[in-house]
Amino acid sequence: MIGERPATPAWFVAASHLYPGARLRPESVALTTGEILIFAANNLTAGVLSVDANGFRLQVEEYTTPTGAQIPQKIWRLRIDEGQLVVLARI
């Protein structure tokens, strides 16, 4: 979904999708649930950030990239590094 940048907690990803090593830079307030991800080209999608026994977990809802690629819902393991979230692996 393309649209205005939200006022709710959000994370910017300088790519069209997530992958191991991708960095998520905070766009607004701190870590909460009900996150919005902003990909390059202002492509937006919803996600849920949570913490479990293994660390941070991000469930990203299905979305379409600016080039039309359909990205299915995925769950990722993350860690914090210098105020950003870094994708470790898909789970």
Secondary structure, DSSP 4 states (H G I P E B T S, - for coil): -B-PPPSS-EEEESSSS--TT-EEEE-SS-S-SSEEEEEGGGEEEEEEEEEETTEEEEEE--EE-TT--EE--EEEEEEEETTEEEEEEE-
